[in-house]
């Protein structure tokens, strides 16, 4: 699964397509790849069209399911700083 998400990202599939990004983040969360989901979200935030609230919430859910409260809090702080 993670290789497929990497291939999609390399092909530029997530540019302005928030729905495709959300599906990829959900898939990463479903297989327990929370670190990969966070990294993908971070790269997309640094891109020209940063992700909206739904992709961020998707990663927060992945953190919750994996029991990673620290990363969830870090993401929330990042979201607050970004406005």
Buried (B, 14 or more C-beta within 10 A) or exposed (E): EBEEBEEBBEEEEBEEBBEBBBBBBBBBBEEEBBEBBBEBBBEBBEEEEEBEEEBBBBBBBBBBEBEBEEBBEEBEEBBEEEE
